[in-house]
């Protein structure tokens, strides 16, 4: 219904934006991904939106990238994941991390998000895995490479760290934190150096 808003940014908070569009103020709920991608100096912005209408409310959800909006729509199509839970998911992990976890059937990562239980994580994987694989293929991305890229990096780094005498549990925790922060865009050497700090 409202595909996007283009206007002057009045207020920017980690959970919402207030945008003035020709004298009308729109309150838009956002994820931390969108919050981070908006620069402080952005005065005039364009946000992709989705209006969710319920009995007691009309809520606008906003996204800086169309891919994040599409992932949000996929997530809310899963039974047990409402708009607020989907926003929490997009705030906890990057869109790439969520897609990777779904495509590679990583229940543990999905379940690590606040408000997501084992059943909901499994349901999300079952319902979205094939859809996301098709989208990745149509975008020219090999879903197998996409799914295994971080796993290979993680296992190589884990082997190196345990060889250096670091306990496996400590090494795993450290590696996972660094991979989450970097979004997987890190070399093996950098990953090992950061994990040793």
Number of C-alpha atoms within 10 A of each C-alpha: 7 9 10 18 17 14 20 18 19 14 11 15 11 14 15 19 22 18 25 19 14 9 9 10 15 17 17 21 22 26 24 21 20 22 20 12 11 15 10 9 7 10 12 13 15 17 23 19 23 21 15 12 10 8 5 6 8 10 17 19 24 28 25 21 15 14 13 20 20 13 19 22 14 17 23 17 16 18 11 16 20 14 17 15 18 22 22 19 24 25 20 19 20 19 20 16 20 19 24 24 20 25 23 18 18 17 19 13 16 25 16 15 17 11 14 19 16 13 12 18 24 19 17 24 22 15 16 19 18 13 12 19 22 14 12 17 12 10 9 9 13 13 19 14 12 18 20 14 14 20 14 13 17 21 13 13 23 24 13 15 21 15 11 10 9 16 12 14 11 13 21 18 11 18 23 17 12 17 17 15 13 12 15 18 12 14 11 15 10 12 22 20 12 12 21 13 6
